[in-house]
């Protein structure tokens, strides 16, 4: 049986569904809700974009175009490793 | 160059992998000193664990595995709230009540999600990524840590609950709140129609 759910529940279900953590009954309720609620249906698309953006941001920040370690840091680390190896 | 024989050479780590490890860390912690510390911890741990390196993976892969572990530990520390045990959802930050009406659970009118302009193409934009980072920094630290572990480090919900000693229901409360808040913050500062 289909249960009518609120937007509050629907937005939570959206997150759980993306994780495969939603029972079939709840999934049906969510499907129905998203059909008639333009706000939650918008939310469902945008919440995916938020995660993608976070992943892209980290990838961009880790790209080779970014500055690497400072020379001082490199020297310091090098020294630590050489000392460590001698021990 | 032969890749058949892998013998770790710690004195070459900084020159070979230093920059790469550092950028990987910096993309995640957004603080240069902290990224440097993570790299240092990684290299020293690797040196201590040299005996456990059997050449099954490449030296580089092995170092990145150690760094990844250090980063997860970093988030775990970040998630720790001084007064509240990890098993409790931190009370600071917006809750569902800020977004939904108390009586019927519908969106509050002023919180209706609006449509985003050119969201697809915008995902690559540096400015937007910076905005998201600012938005993430506004989250309660526990929420920020859970968000990153799930969506950037791509740990499973189960792994995160284990790492942070969260119950499954607390985990979902946090994910829900973090997403609601980040979505709204992005809308306010760049993706919304009015911007």
Boltz contact constraints between the chains, C-beta under 6 A:
constraints:
  - contact:
      token1: [A, 6]
      token2: [B, 105]
      max_distance: 6.0
  - contact:
      token1: [A, 7]
      token2: [B, 100]
      max_distance: 6.0
  - contact:
      token1: [A, 7]
      token2: [B, 106]
      max_distance: 6.0
  - contact:
      token1: [A, 7]
      token2: [B, 107]
      max_distance: 6.0
  - contact:
      token1: [A, 8]
      token2: [B, 96]
      max_distance: 6.0
  - contact:
      token1: [A, 8]
      token2: [B, 100]
      max_distance: 6.0
  - contact:
      token1: [A, 8]
      token2: [B, 105]
      max_distance: 6.0
  - contact:
      token1: [A, 12]
      token2: [B, 176]
      max_distance: 6.0
  - contact:
      token1: [A, 15]
      token2: [B, 175]
      max_distance: 6.0
  - contact:
      token1: [A, 15]
      token2: [B, 176]
      max_distance: 6.0
  - contact:
      token1: [A, 19]
      token2: [B, 157]
      max_distance: 6.0
  - contact:
      token1: [A, 39]
      token2: [B, 107]
      max_distance: 6.0
  - contact:
      token1: [A, 39]
      token2: [B, 112]
      max_distance: 6.0
  - contact:
      token1: [A, 39]
      token2: [B, 113]
      max_distance: 6.0
  - contact:
      token1: [A, 42]
      token2: [B, 113]
      max_distance: 6.0
  - contact:
      token1: [A, 43]
      token2: [B, 113]
      max_distance: 6.0
  - contact:
      token1: [A, 46]
      token2: [B, 183]
      max_distance: 6.0
  - contact:
      token1: [A, 47]
      token2: [B, 179]
      max_distance: 6.0
  - contact:
      token1: [A, 47]
      token2: [B, 183]
      max_distance: 6.0
  - contact:
      token1: [A, 49]
      token2: [B, 119]
      max_distance: 6.0
  - contact:
      token1: [A, 50]
      token2: [B, 182]
      max_distance: 6.0
  - contact:
      token1: [A, 50]
      token2: [B, 183]
      max_distance: 6.0
  - contact:
      token1: [A, 51]
      token2: [B, 151]
      max_distance: 6.0
  - contact:
      token1: [A, 52]
      token2: [B, 123]
      max_distance: 6.0
  - contact:
      token1: [A, 53]
      token2: [B, 123]
      max_distance: 6.0
  - contact:
      token1: [A, 53]
      token2: [B, 132]
      max_distance: 6.0
  - contact:
      token1: [A, 54]
      token2: [B, 151]
      max_distance: 6.0
  - contact:
      token1: [A, 54]
      token2: [B, 152]
      max_distance: 6.0
  - contact:
      token1: [A, 55]
      token2: [B, 152]
      max_distance: 6.0
  - contact:
      token1: [A, 56]
      token2: [B, 123]
      max_distance: 6.0
  - contact:
      token1: [A, 57]
      token2: [B, 129]
      max_distance: 6.0
  - contact:
      token1: [A, 57]
      token2: [B, 132]
      max_distance: 6.0
  - contact:
      token1: [A, 58]
      token2: [B, 27]
      max_distance: 6.0
  - contact:
      token1: [A, 58]
      token2: [B, 28]
      max_distance: 6.0
  - contact:
      token1: [A, 58]
      token2: [B, 152]
      max_distance: 6.0
  - contact:
      token1: [A, 60]
      token2: [B, 129]
      max_distance: 6.0
  - contact:
      token1: [A, 61]
      token2: [B, 27]
      max_distance: 6.0
  - contact:
      token1: [A, 62]
      token2: [B, 23]
      max_distance: 6.0
  - contact:
      token1: [A, 62]
      token2: [B, 24]
      max_distance: 6.0
  - contact:
      token1: [A, 62]
      token2: [B, 27]
      max_distance: 6.0
  - contact:
      token1: [A, 66]
      token2: [B, 23]
      max_distance: 6.0
  - contact:
      token1: [A, 68]
      token2: [B, 19]
      max_distance: 6.0
  - contact:
      token1: [A, 68]
      token2: [B, 22]
      max_distance: 6.0
  - contact:
      token1: [A, 69]
      token2: [B, 18]
      max_distance: 6.0
  - contact:
      token1: [A, 69]
      token2: [B, 19]
      max_distance: 6.0
  - contact:
      token1: [A, 69]
      token2: [B, 22]
      max_distance: 6.0
  - contact:
      token1: [A, 73]
      token2: [B, 36]
      max_distance: 6.0
  - contact:
      token1: [A, 74]
      token2: [B, 14]
      max_distance: 6.0
  - contact:
      token1: [A, 74]
      token2: [B, 18]
      max_distance: 6.0
  - contact:
      token1: [A, 77]
      token2: [B, 14]
      max_distance: 6.0
  - contact:
      token1: [A, 77]
      token2: [B, 40]
      max_distance: 6.0
  - contact:
      token1: [A, 78]
      token2: [B, 14]
      max_distance: 6.0
  - contact:
      token1: [A, 81]
      token2: [B, 10]
      max_distance: 6.0
  - contact:
      token1: [A, 81]
      token2: [B, 11]
      max_distance: 6.0
  - contact:
      token1: [A, 82]
      token2: [B, 11]
      max_distance: 6.0
  - contact:
      token1: [A, 84]
      token2: [B, 47]
      max_distance: 6.0
  - contact:
      token1: [A, 85]
      token2: [B, 10]
      max_distance: 6.0
